[in-house]
């Protein structure tokens, strides 16, 4: 497989997005940006080194949140998922629409959830 991520996001599913926004602004002095595409909105904070924190208001259970999501920067998310399948990796959610693009979820060998996200304007396949 030729995928080597250069950036990643830690995605949190939270019960009260406004409470979460206040906490992370106050506690860590983060510049959180409200984004459209989820109800009522979702939050994004960029940290040094290519890491982002993402917050969605939705039901989540411990164990599936927070999740580590790798950014597919050049496109080809369908190809990467096909390679994962060929290697016997368990796919939890196949490539599907996500805010601003496409995402897919899979498990590492110990059952930890990992994800991929790709911007919608990039090609889903490079093959």
Backbone as a ProteinNet text record, in pm:
[ID]
protein_1_A
[PRIMARY]
XXXXXXXXXXXXXXXXXXXXXXXXXXXXXXXXXXXXXXXXXXXXXXXXXXXXXXXXXXXXXXXXXXXXXXXXXXXXXXXXXXXXXXXXXXXXXXXXXXXXXXXXXXXXXXXXXXXXXXXXXXXXXXX
[TERTIARY]
85.8	0	89.9	48.7	133.2	87.4	-12	-64.8	24.2	69.5	148.9	92.2	15.6	-50	49.4	14.7	95.7	26	-103.2	-178.9	-291.2	-344.6	-450.4	-538.8	-656.7	-750.5	-792.5	-815.6	-878.4	-1022.1	-1115.9	-1257.4	-1329.9	-1402.8	-1481.2	-1629.4	-1710.1	-1855.4	-1897.4	-1962.1	-1993.1	-2143.2	-2190	-2333.5	-2382.3	-2294.3	-2333.4	-2219.3	-2232.7	-2123.2	-2089.2	-2186.6	-2157.7	-2081.2	-2115.2	-2040.2	-1896.9	-1881.8	-1749.5	-1667.6	-1730.7	-1663	-1611.7	-1695.8	-1656.3	-1540.1	-1546.7	-1442.2	-1307.2	-1302.7	-1175.3	-1119.9	-1206.9	-1158.5	-1097.9	-1169.5	-1127.2	-1005.8	-1009.7	-906.5	-776.5	-786.9	-667.7	-643.3	-729.5	-717.8	-710.7	-790.8	-790.9	-875.3	-830.6	-909.3	-997.5	-1119.4	-1214	-1295	-1308.5	-1384.2	-1512.7	-1625.8	-1755.1	-1768	-1805.6	-1818.8	-1962	-2008.9	-2138.6	-2124.1	-2237.4	-2237.4	-2281.7	-2303.5	-2357.7	-2446.5	-2546	-2638.8	-2592.2	-2586.7	-2612.2	-2491.8	-2372.6	-2248.3	-2144.3	-2026.9	-1917	-1799.2	-1706.2	-1592.1	-1462.1	-1368.7	-1238.2	-1131.7	-1025.4	-910.6	-784.3	-700.5	-574.3	-462.3	-385.6	-271.5	-142.7	-32	97.3	124.5	197	236.8	135.3	32.9	-64.6	-172.6	-193.2	-298.3	-416.4	-536.8	-657.6	-746.4	-820.1	-924.6	-1057.2	-1144.5	-1275.5	-1380.3	-1488.9	-1596.7	-1730.3	-1806.6	-1942	-2037.2	-2153.6	-2256.7	-2336.3	-2319.4	-2390.9	-2366.9	-2449.3	-2432.9	-2300.2	-2232.6	-2107.2	-2088.4	-2022.8	-1994.9	-1844.9	-1806.7	-1664	-1614.8	-1504.2	-1450.2	-1460.8	-1565.4	-1571.7	-1548.2	-1522.4	-1486.5	-1397	-1288.3	-1242.1	-1185.9	-1179.5	-1126.6	-1012.8	-914.6	-803.4	-836.1	-837.9	-874.2	-757.9	-709.9	-598.8	-652.2	-588.5	-627	-562.8	-645.3	-597.4	-576.9	-452.8	-425.5	-427	-391.1	-382.7	-498.2	-593.1	-703.3	-677.5	-775	-760	-812.2	-910.4	-962.3	-1018.1	-1082.2	-1134.4	-1020.7	-909.3	-793.4	-734.5	-724.8	-668.5	-755.6	-887.5	-979	-971.6	-961.3	-947.1	-819.3	-710.2	-585.4	-599.5	-670.7	-694.6	-772.8	-876.8	-957	-868.6	-783.6	-695	-598.5	-566.5	-477.8	-552.8	-685	-764.3	-806.4	-794.5	-833.4	-985.6	-1039.4	-1183.9	-1230.1	-1318.5	-1376.8	-1507.2	-1519.1	-1638.4	-1740.9	-1695.6	-1781.3	-1711.9	-1771.9	-1708.4	-1707	-1641.1	-1634.1	-1775.7	-1798.9	-1930.9	-1915.5	-2023.7	-2018.7	-1995.7	-1918.4	-1888.8	-1886	-1895.2	-1888.8	-1765	-1787.3	-1678.2	-1607.9	-1652.3	-1582.4	-1630.6	-1534	-1558	-1482.3	-1536.5	-1467.6	-1489.5	-1406.2	-1417.7	-1357.6	-1411.1	-1362.8	-1320.9	-1215.1	-1164.7	-1103.2	-1063.4	-1006.8	-861.1	-781.5	-644.2	-647.3	-533.5	-534.6	-589.4	-587	-639.7	-782.6	-844.3	-983.4	-1004.1	-897.4	-912.1	-960.9	-1057.7	-1113.5	-1021.6	-1002.3	-925.4	-1010.6	-978	-1056.1	-971.4	-1032	-974.6	-1073.7	-1024.2	-1109.8	-1039.6	-1120.6	-1067.7	-1160.3	-1103.2	-1181.4	-1259.7	-1380.7	-1470.5	-1422.9	-1337.6	-1293.7	-1181.6	-1125.9	-1019.2	-1078.7	-1007.3	-1059.1	-1060.5	-1169.7	-1180.7	-1088.4	-1053.2	-961.4	-853.3	-730.4	-618.2	-571.2	-639.7	-598.1	-662.7
-117.8	0	123.5	227.4	344.7	465.5	451.1	564.9	594.4	720.6	765.7	900.3	904.7	1030.1	1135.6	1262	1375.7	1457.8	1434.5	1505.8	1415.5	1449.4	1368.8	1457	1405.2	1473.5	1378.1	1433	1357.4	1405.9	1314	1348.2	1305.1	1400.2	1376.3	1387.1	1294.3	1306.1	1352.9	1467.9	1530.2	1550.2	1554.3	1567.2	1711.4	1809	1950.4	2030.2	2065.6	2129.7	2267.5	2341.3	2474.6	2463.5	2366.6	2343.3	2301.8	2215.7	2172.2	2289.6	2375.7	2493.2	2582.4	2609	2693.7	2630.9	2500.8	2431.9	2440.8	2406.1	2403.4	2543.7	2642.5	2780.5	2827.2	2800.4	2846.7	2768.6	2638.1	2553.7	2554.2	2550.9	2539.2	2661.7	2762.2	2884	2852.3	2754.1	2713.8	2808.8	2833.1	2907	2806	2790.9	2697.5	2769.3	2705.8	2763.3	2683.1	2754.1	2688.9	2662.6	2540.1	2498.2	2452.7	2475.7	2424.3	2280.5	2210.7	2074.4	1971.6	2011.5	1924.5	2012.2	1954.3	2031.2	2030.5	2143.1	2276.1	2331.6	2280.2	2316.1	2218.3	2217.7	2139.8	2232.6	2190.5	2273.8	2214.1	2303.7	2261.3	2350.4	2289.2	2361.4	2300.4	2382.9	2335.3	2355.7	2250.9	2255.4	2245.1	2277.2	2267.3	2123.5	2106.2	1972.2	1898.9	1967.7	1903	1824.7	1848.5	1779.5	1873.7	1820.8	1898.8	1828.5	1908.6	1857.2	1891.6	1793.2	1808.9	1764.3	1841.8	1810.1	1811.2	1701.3	1690.6	1666.1	1730.4	1700	1582.3	1468.3	1346.3	1239	1136.8	1026.5	957.2	927.9	855.4	771.8	660.9	574.2	569.8	556.5	540.4	420.1	437	331.3	367.4	446.5	490.9	641.1	705	846.3	870.4	944.6	1007.8	905.2	945.2	860.7	934.9	860.7	917.3	902.1	1015.6	1016.2	1075.7	999.3	1043.7	1113.7	1224.2	1302.5	1243.2	1210.8	1162.9	1286.8	1333.7	1464.3	1467.8	1361.4	1366	1300.9	1248.3	1176.1	1026.4	951.1	806.7	728.5	781.6	711.9	574.2	560.8	429.6	329.2	373.5	286.2	240.8	333.5	300.1	197.9	218.4	123.2	-12.6	-15.7	-142.6	-214.5	-141	-201.1	-254.9	-180.8	-229.5	-359.8	-365.7	-487.9	-603.4	-578.4	-682.6	-734.4	-649.7	-690.3	-754.9	-767.3	-832.2	-741.4	-610.1	-514.2	-508.7	-501.3	-491.2	-349.4	-335.3	-206.6	-193	-88	-63.8	15.2	120.2	203.2	220.6	171.7	191.9	340.1	373.2	512.6	567.9	678.5	740.7	891.1	964.1	1109.5	1153.9	1260.5	1322.8	1473.1	1553.2	1698.3	1738.7	1796.8	1846.2	1742.6	1617.2	1517	1376	1286.7	1143.1	1087.4	984.1	920.8	770.9	699.9	555.3	522.9	420.9	379.8	233.7	201.1	64.9	38.9	-87.4	-125.9	-165.6	-130.3	-179.4	-322.1	-391.4	-530.7	-553	-450.5	-464.3	-415.1	-377.8	-334.3	-186.6	-106.8	37.5	98.2	188.9	252.6	359.1	353.9	452.9	498.4	613.7	662	732.9	751.3	828.4	936.9	1052.9	1160.3	1222.3	1250.9	1312.1	1424.3	1536.3	1649.4	1608.7	1661.9	1624.3	1659.9	1760.6	1801.3	1712.6	1625.7	1536.5	1410.3	1347.3	1224.3	1109.7	1034.1	920.8	806.1	796.1	692	755.9	704.3	751.3	643	530.3	416.5	425.1
0	0	0	-74.8	-91	-10.1	73.3	149.5	269.6	280.2	394.4	438.1	548.6	588.2	633	601.1	643.2	750.3	766.5	868.9	918.2	1035	1093.9	1180.9	1210.7	1299	1409.2	1524.7	1632.3	1636.3	1614.8	1603.7	1730.6	1788.6	1909.4	1877	1927.2	1923.5	2061.6	2068.3	2196.9	2211.5	2335.5	2361.6	2355.3	2380.6	2380.5	2318.8	2193.3	2119.9	2174.9	2222.3	2277.8	2408.8	2492.1	2615.7	2583.1	2482.4	2439.2	2387.6	2306.8	2253	2365.9	2464.2	2577.1	2654.4	2678.3	2753.9	2682.4	2554.6	2483.6	2458.8	2443.3	2431.3	2564.1	2673.7	2805.8	2856.3	2844.1	2903.6	2823.6	2691.6	2607.8	2519.6	2531.7	2451.6	2302.2	2258.7	2117.9	2034.5	1913.5	1815.6	1743.3	1791.1	1730.8	1624.7	1509.7	1398.8	1382.7	1383.1	1358.3	1208.4	1175.6	1036.5	1009.2	887.3	844.4	796.8	790	737.5	838.4	961.8	1066.5	1153.4	1214	1298.4	1442.6	1513.6	1461.2	1384.3	1410.1	1341.3	1391.7	1333.4	1389.7	1409.7	1494.6	1532.6	1481.7	1448.4	1401.4	1465.2	1513.3	1566.5	1508	1447	1390.4	1490.7	1512.1	1603.1	1521.2	1582.3	1515	1474.2	1366.1	1324.1	1240.4	1191.3	1103.6	1174.7	1302.7	1377	1395.8	1376.3	1397.3	1498.7	1575	1661.7	1595.4	1584.5	1520.8	1621.7	1632.7	1726.7	1653.2	1666.8	1614.2	1729.9	1727.4	1826.7	1774.1	1837.4	1799.1	1904.1	1900.5	1994.1	1969.1	2075.6	2066.1	2190.6	2174.4	2288.1	2309.1	2434.1	2460.9	2383	2320.9	2236	2087.9	2050.8	1911.8	1900.8	2013.2	2014.8	2136.7	2126.5	2004.1	1906.6	1779.9	1673.4	1604.2	1561.3	1485.9	1337.6	1266.3	1124.3	1044.9	947.6	863.7	739.2	703.4	587.2	461.9	362.7	233.6	147.7	138.7	81	-71.4	-138.7	-284.1	-356.2	-282.7	-343.9	-343.1	-390.6	-401.2	-282.5	-209.3	-91.2	-127.2	-244	-284.3	-302.2	-358.1	-379.4	-246.2	-152.6	-21	49.6	46.7	111.9	42.8	-90	-161.9	-119	-100.8	-54.2	87.5	173.6	309.9	307.9	225.5	212.7	166	67.1	14.7	120.5	218.6	327.5	443.1	430.9	534.6	647.7	629.7	732.8	740.3	861.6	881.7	853.1	754.4	719.4	798	876.7	957.8	877.3	810.5	726	592.1	482.7	352.7	316.5	208.6	165.3	152.6	223.1	222.6	239.1	208.8	219.3	362.6	376.7	506.2	483.6	588.9	567.4	487.5	371.6	288.2	204	208.9	129.6	152	167.7	179.1	298.7	360	471.6	468	542.6	561.2	696.8	762.4	894.1	890.1	966.1	970.7	1107.6	1132.7	1262.3	1246.4	1347.4	1349.6	1405	1412.8	1457.1	1598.3	1684	1819.6	1832	1721.2	1723.4	1747.8	1743.6	1759.7	1629.1	1640.2	1522.5	1465.4	1334.9	1261.1	1143.3	1089.2	976.9	874	758.1	649.1	612.9	572.8	521.9	402.4	298.8	178	134.5	94.8	44.9	-79.4	-90.4	-197.8	-336.9	-350.8	-484.6	-539	-456.3	-500.9	-562.6	-656.3	-717.6	-617.2	-619	-526.8	-564.9	-691.1	-737.3	-822.8	-806.3	-887.4	-983.7	-981.2	-1067.7	-1203.2
[MASK]
+++++++++++++++++++++++++++++++++++++++++++++++++++++++++++++++++++++++++++++++++++++++++++++++++++++++++++++++++++++++++++++++

